C-alpha cells in the first residue's frame, strides 16, 4: 500500500504500543476501512460494543440476559452494563496488552469520562505508560458524505456493494457478477441519511470538544484518497505526530 511507504518506522509495527484508539467520524467517513487497516498493521483488536452486547445476549451471560430484557422493552442498555462488558473484554481477551480500537464507544460525555478513569487504573495495574486514549476524528464534508451514502447500491443476489459516483457497475443498475438489478436500501435514502448525519453531529460535538480541550484530539481530512487518510493515521500512531 502506498500509505505504508509514505510513513516509515524504525520498529516492527506489531510491537508498537498503540494504547486505546478512538476513531470518530460520521457514517460514511471511512472509520471501518481505517479500523481494519490499523487492526491488521499493528496487531491490535477492534472492540465493538455492539458486537459485545450481541455476543453476551447470544451466550446467555448474566449481563446478556439483563440486556435482552431491557432491549425487549424498547429501552436503552444502561451505561454501567456497557462499561462492564467493555472492561471485561479488555481485561480477559488476552490481546489488548499493546492497545485496542474502540468501535461505538464512547458515545456520550459520561462514557468518555468513565473511559478516562478506567484507562488510568488499567495502566497502573499493567505497568503501561499510556493512559489517555488517542482520538482521531475523520472529517468529511456534508455533500461528500451524502454522495458516499446515497450513491450506494447493492446486489440482492451476491451482496456486492457499488457506489454510482465512485465505484459504479460496468452497466448502470446491473451487478457485474450476475446481472441482477441493483437496489437502494431504505437506510441509504437521502431523507434517512440526512437525519442520521444531523443526529451524529448533535451526539458527537460534545465528545470532540471534550477531547480537544484535553489535547487528545487529532483531525484528519477524510475527503482525501483512502491511502492519504491512512498515511495521516499512521503518522499519528507511528511518528509521534501526537498532540
C-alpha positions in Angstrom: 0.0 0.0 0.0 1.3 3.5 -0.9 0.4 4.8 2.6 2.8 2.3 4.2 5.7 3.6 2.1 4.8 7.2 2.9 5.3 6.7 6.6 8.5 4.9 7.7 9.1 3.4 11.1 12.2 2.0 12.6 10.4 -0.7 14.6 8.1 -3.5 13.8 4.5 -2.1 13.9 3.4 -5.3 15.5 5.5 -4.4 18.6 4.4 -0.7 18.9 2.5 0.4 22.0 -0.6 1.9 20.5 -2.9 2.2 23.6 -6.6 2.9 23.4 -7.5 4.4 20.0 -10.9 6.0 19.3 -11.9 6.8 15.7 -14.6 9.4 15.4 -16.4 10.1 12.1 -19.9 10.4 10.7 -21.5 7.5 8.8 -19.6 7.2 5.5 -16.4 8.9 6.8 -14.3 5.7 6.4 -13.9 4.7 10.1 -14.5 1.0 9.2 -11.8 1.0 6.5 -9.2 2.7 8.7 -10.1 0.4 11.7 -9.4 -2.7 9.6 -6.1 -1.3 8.5 -5.0 -0.4 12.0 -6.0 -3.7 13.4 -4.1 -5.6 10.8 -1.0 -3.5 10.7 -0.5 -3.2 14.4 -2.0 -6.5 15.5 -4.5 -5.0 18.0 -8.2 -5.9 18.2 -11.1 -3.8 17.1 -13.6 -3.9 20.0 -17.2 -3.2 19.1 -19.6 -2.6 22.0 -22.5 -3.5 19.7 -20.8 -6.9 19.0 -20.1 -7.4 22.7 -23.7 -6.8 23.5 -25.0 -9.3 20.8 -22.4 -11.9 21.9 -23.5 -11.7 25.6 -27.1 -12.0 24.6 -26.3 -15.0 22.4 -24.3 -16.7 25.1 -26.9 -16.0 27.7 -24.5 -14.5 30.2 -25.8 -12.7 33.2 -25.3 -9.3 31.5 -26.7 -10.7 28.3 -29.9 -11.8 30.0 -30.3 -8.5 31.7 -29.6 -6.6 28.5 -32.0 -8.7 26.5 -34.8 -8.0 28.9 -34.1 -4.2 28.8 -34.0 -4.2 25.0 -37.2 -6.2 24.6 -38.9 -3.4 26.5 -37.6 -0.9 23.9 -35.2 0.7 26.4 -31.5 1.6 26.1 -29.0 -0.6 27.9 -27.6 1.5 30.8 -24.0 2.8 30.6 -23.0 0.7 33.5 -23.7 -2.5 31.7 -22.0 -1.4 28.5 -19.0 -0.3 30.5 -18.9 -3.6 32.4 -18.9 -5.6 29.2 -16.2 -3.4 27.7 -13.9 -3.7 30.8 -14.3 -7.5 30.9 -13.4 -7.7 27.2 -10.3 -5.6 27.6 -9.1 -7.5 30.7 -9.9 -11.0 29.6 -9.4 -11.0 25.9 -5.7 -11.7 26.0 -5.0 -9.5 23.0 -5.1 -5.9 24.4 -1.7 -5.5 26.0 -0.4 -3.1 23.3 -3.7 -1.5 22.6 -7.1 -1.7 21.0 -9.5 0.2 18.8 -12.9 1.2 20.3 -15.8 0.9 17.9 -19.1 2.6 19.1 -17.6 3.8 22.4 -17.7 6.4 23.9 -20.9 7.9 22.6 -21.5 10.3 25.4 -19.5 12.6 27.7 -20.3 10.3 30.6 -18.9 7.3 28.8 -15.8 9.3 27.8 -15.1 10.4 31.4 -15.6 6.8 32.6 -13.1 5.6 30.0 -10.5 8.1 31.2 -10.7 6.8 34.7 -10.8 3.2 33.6 -7.7 3.6 31.5 -5.8 5.3 34.3 -6.5 2.3 36.6 -5.7 -0.2 33.8 -2.4 1.4 33.1 -1.4 1.3 36.8 -2.4 -2.4 37.1 -0.5 -3.4 34.0 2.5 -1.1 34.3 1.8 0.5 31.0 3.0 4.0 30.1 -0.3 5.0 28.3 -3.5 6.1 29.9 -5.2 8.8 27.8 -6.8 7.5 24.6 -5.6 8.7 21.2 -8.6 10.2 19.5 -8.7 10.6 15.7 -11.6 12.4 14.1 -12.0 11.7 10.4 -13.8 14.7 9.0 -15.7 14.7 5.7 -17.8 17.5 4.1 -21.5 17.1 4.3 -22.0 16.9 0.5 -19.3 14.3 0.1 -20.9 12.2 2.8 -24.2 12.4 1.0 -22.6 11.2 -2.2 -20.9 8.3 -0.4 -24.1 7.2 1.3 -26.9 8.0 -1.2 -24.7 6.6 -4.0 -24.6 3.1 -2.5 -26.3 0.3 -4.4 -26.2 -3.4 -3.5 -26.9 -6.7 -5.4 -29.7 -8.6 -3.8 -28.2 -11.9 -5.1 -24.5 -11.8 -4.3 -24.4 -8.9 -1.9 -21.8 -6.9 -3.7 -21.8 -3.1 -2.9 -21.3 -0.4 -5.5 -21.4 3.4 -5.5 -22.7 5.1 -8.6 -20.4 8.0 -8.1 -17.1 6.3 -7.0 -17.4 2.6 -7.9 -20.2 2.2 -10.4 -21.1 -1.1 -12.1 -20.0 -1.6 -15.7 -23.6 -1.4 -16.8 -25.8 1.1 -15.0 -28.0 -0.5 -12.3 -26.8 -4.1 -13.0 -24.5 -6.2 -10.9 -21.1 -7.0 -12.6 -21.2 -10.5 -11.2 -24.6 -11.9 -12.0 -26.5 -9.1 -13.8 -29.1 -8.7 -11.0 -30.9 -5.4 -10.7 -29.2 -3.3 -8.1 -31.2 -2.0 -5.2 -31.1 1.0 -2.8 -31.5 0.2 0.8 -34.1 2.3 2.7 -31.3 3.4 5.1 -29.4 4.9 2.0 -32.3 7.3 1.1 -31.3 11.0 1.4 -34.0 11.8 3.9 -32.9 9.0 6.3 -29.2 9.8 5.8 -29.7 13.5 6.4 -31.3 12.7 9.8 -28.6 10.2 10.7 -25.9 12.9 9.9 -27.7 15.5 12.0 -28.1 13.1 14.9 -24.4 12.1 14.7 -23.4 15.8 14.8 -25.5 16.5 17.8 -24.2 13.5 19.6 -20.5 13.8 18.7 -19.9 17.5 19.0 -19.6 17.4 22.9 -17.2 14.5 22.5 -14.9 16.3 20.0 -14.9 19.4 22.2 -14.1 17.3 25.3 -11.1 15.6 23.7 -10.0 18.8 22.0 -9.9 20.6 25.4 -7.8 17.7 26.8 -5.3 17.8 23.9 -6.2 14.3 22.8 -8.0 15.1 19.5 -6.4 14.7 16.1 -8.4 15.7 13.0 -7.7 14.0 9.6 -9.2 15.2 6.4 -11.4 12.3 5.2 -12.1 14.0 1.8 -8.6 12.8 0.7 -8.0 9.5 -1.0 -8.1 6.4 1.3 -4.3 6.0 1.1 -3.7 9.6 2.2 -6.1 9.2 5.2 -4.3 6.0 6.1 -0.9 7.8 5.9 -2.2 10.5 8.2 -3.4 7.9 10.7 -0.1 6.1 10.6 1.8 9.4 11.1 -0.2 10.0 14.3 0.4 6.5 15.6 4.0 5.8 14.5 5.9 9.0 14.0 4.9 10.8 17.2 2.6 13.2 15.3 0.5 13.3 18.5 -0.6 16.5 20.2 
